[in-house]
């Protein structure tokens, strides 16, 4: 089974912006130094000046470079804020997707632990409702992916930390297509689907008991098994 492409290929602007950033990160253009002119960069990359202009504009939006009227474009200081980005075009391979799963595992384990420590009765009710929604979706013949996302979002909300919620949403968006692939596989293997539901239930139960370590471990097991299901679906 071929692993599906999850995102569209990079544009020329994407590629040039990434390569310019790599040059800056490698120290070949230092903070305070001026970038080459659009014409020179266009010749260097073999693209139009329009592509260069768009790529530089992207770096400006992220605070990597700044334009000084009449002087050119300069690299900002190292303290500039950078937007977190994952190159979606690279996520067409199983290995790349598994790297994202590793990242999500690190995040999910701590979110579950914090939720167990901080959750309120209202939070727990929302988690239980979300868990029931997954089971109901599967019973109706669906893949439960949308409900799965909502379940993990409820857990993140239970931490009381809005940055957990925002970071989880950012990471999870890159895994939804891959999850649908594994759910298609799970739909053909009832025992696997039961295992997925049991993993979710174990996380919810640990949070209900406010057992921090058990919640952390249940989330870790779930994400390790999710990686295994991705490998199996790929085969």
C-alpha positions in Angstrom: 0.0 0.0 0.0 1.5 3.3 -1.0 1.5 6.0 1.6 -0.6 8.9 0.3 0.7 12.4 -0.3 -0.7 14.5 2.6 0.0 17.9 1.1 0.7 19.6 -2.2 4.3 20.0 -3.4 6.3 23.1 -2.5 6.2 26.1 -4.7 9.3 27.9 -6.0 8.6 30.5 -3.3 8.5 27.9 -0.6 11.8 26.4 -1.8 13.6 29.7 -2.1 12.4 30.9 1.3 13.5 27.7 2.9 17.0 27.9 1.3 17.4 31.6 2.2 16.5 30.7 5.8 19.0 27.9 5.8 21.7 30.3 4.6 20.9 32.6 7.5 20.7 29.8 10.1 24.1 28.5 8.9 25.6 31.9 9.6 26.5 32.6 5.9 24.5 35.9 6.3 24.9 37.3 9.8 22.5 39.4 11.8 22.8 43.0 10.7 24.2 42.1 7.3 22.5 43.0 4.0 21.0 40.3 1.7 22.2 40.3 -1.9 20.0 42.3 -4.3 16.9 40.8 -5.9 18.7 40.5 -9.2 21.6 38.7 -7.7 19.4 36.3 -5.8 17.3 35.6 -8.8 20.5 34.7 -10.7 21.8 32.6 -7.8 18.5 30.6 -7.5 17.6 30.6 -11.2 14.2 32.0 -10.6 12.4 35.3 -11.3 12.7 38.4 -9.2 9.0 38.0 -8.4 9.7 34.7 -6.7 12.6 36.3 -4.8 10.4 39.1 -3.7 7.8 36.8 -2.4 10.3 34.6 -0.6 11.9 37.6 1.1 8.5 38.9 2.0 7.8 35.6 3.8 11.0 36.0 5.8 10.0 39.5 6.6 6.6 38.4 8.0 8.4 35.9 10.2 10.8 38.6 11.5 13.9 37.0 10.0 14.8 40.0 7.8 13.7 43.7 7.7 13.6 46.2 4.9 15.4 49.5 5.4 14.2 52.2 3.0 16.8 53.1 0.5 19.3 50.6 1.9 18.0 47.1 1.2 17.0 44.1 3.2 18.9 43.1 6.3 19.0 40.1 8.6 17.5 40.9 12.0 19.1 40.1 15.3 18.8 36.6 16.7 16.1 37.8 19.1 13.6 38.1 16.4 10.4 36.1 16.8 10.0 33.2 14.4 6.8 31.5 13.4 6.7 27.8 14.0 6.4 26.0 10.7 6.6 22.4 9.4 7.4 21.9 5.8 4.2 20.2 4.7 5.6 19.1 1.4 8.1 16.8 3.2 5.3 14.8 4.9 4.8 12.5 1.9 7.0 9.7 3.4 6.2 7.4 6.3 9.4 8.4 8.1 8.5 12.0 8.1 5.0 11.4 9.4 6.4 9.2 12.2 8.6 12.1 13.2 5.4 14.1 13.7 4.0 11.2 15.7 7.1 11.3 17.9 6.5 15.0 18.5 2.9 14.5 19.3 3.8 11.7 21.7 6.0 14.1 23.7 3.2 16.6 23.8 0.3 14.2 24.5 1.9 12.5 27.4 2.4 15.8 29.3 -1.0 17.1 28.3 -2.6 13.9 29.7 -0.6 14.3 32.9 -1.5 17.9 33.4 -5.1 17.2 32.6 -5.1 14.5 35.4 -3.7 17.0 37.8 -5.9 20.0 36.9 -9.2 18.7 35.4 -12.5 19.9 36.9 -15.8 17.9 37.0 -16.9 19.9 33.9 -13.7 19.0 32.1 -14.2 15.3 32.9 -17.8 15.4 31.7 -16.5 16.9 28.4 -13.8 14.2 28.0 -16.4 11.4 28.7 -18.8 12.9 26.2 -16.0 13.1 23.6 -15.0 9.5 24.3 -18.6 8.3 23.8 -18.8 10.3 20.5 -15.8 8.3 19.2 -17.5 5.0 20.0 -20.8 6.2 18.5 -19.1 7.3 15.3 -17.4 4.0 14.8 -20.7 2.1 15.6 -22.3 4.1 12.7 -19.5 2.9 10.4 -17.4 6.1 10.4 -13.7 6.4 11.0 -14.1 8.5 14.2 -11.2 10.8 13.2 -13.1 14.1 13.8 -14.3 12.8 17.1 -10.8 11.6 18.0 -9.5 15.1 17.4 -12.2 16.5 19.7 -11.4 14.0 22.4 -7.8 15.0 22.5 -8.8 18.7 22.4 -11.0 18.2 25.4 -8.0 16.8 27.3 -5.8 19.7 26.3 -8.6 22.1 27.5 -8.6 20.3 30.8 -5.0 21.4 31.5 -6.1 25.0 31.7 -3.1 25.9 29.5 -4.1 27.5 26.2 -0.7 27.0 24.7 -1.1 23.2 25.1 -4.3 23.5 23.1 -2.8 25.7 20.4 0.3 23.5 20.0 -1.7 20.3 19.9 -3.9 21.8 17.2 -0.8 22.8 15.2 0.8 19.4 15.4 -2.4 17.3 14.9 -3.3 19.0 11.6 -0.4 17.1 9.9 -1.6 13.7 11.2 -5.3 13.8 10.3 -4.9 12.4 6.8 -2.5 9.7 8.1 -5.0 8.8 10.8 -7.7 8.3 8.2 -5.4 5.8 6.5 -5.0 3.8 9.7 -8.7 3.9 10.5 -9.4 2.5 7.1 -7.1 -0.4 8.0 -8.7 -0.6 11.5 -12.2 -0.8 10.0 -11.1 -4.1 8.4 -9.8 -5.4 11.7 -12.3 -5.1 14.5 -9.7 -6.1 17.1 -7.6 -3.1 16.2 -10.5 -0.7 16.5 -11.3 -2.1 19.9 -7.7 -1.6 20.9 -7.9 2.1 19.8 -11.1 2.6 21.8 -9.5 0.9 24.9 -6.5 3.1 24.6 -8.7 6.2 24.7 -10.7 4.8 27.6 -7.5 4.2 29.5 -6.4 7.8 29.1 -9.9 9.0 30.2 -9.9 6.7 33.2 -6.5 7.8 34.5 -7.6 11.5 34.2 -10.8 10.6 36.0 -8.8 9.1 38.9 -6.5 12.1 38.7 -3.6 9.6 38.5 -0.9 11.8 36.8 1.6 9.0 36.1 -1.1 6.6 34.8 -2.4 9.3 32.5 1.1 10.0 31.2 1.7 6.3 30.5 -1.7 5.7 28.9 -1.1 8.6 26.5 2.4 7.3 25.7 1.1 3.8 25.0 -1.6 5.2 22.7 0.9 7.2 20.6 3.4 4.3 20.4 0.6 2.1 19.2 -0.6 4.8 16.8 2.9 4.8 15.2 2.7 1.0 14.9 -0.6 1.2 13.2 0.8 3.7 10.7 3.6 1.3 9.9 1.1 -1.5 9.4 -1.1 0.6 7.2 1.9 1.5 5.1 2.9 -2.1 4.6 
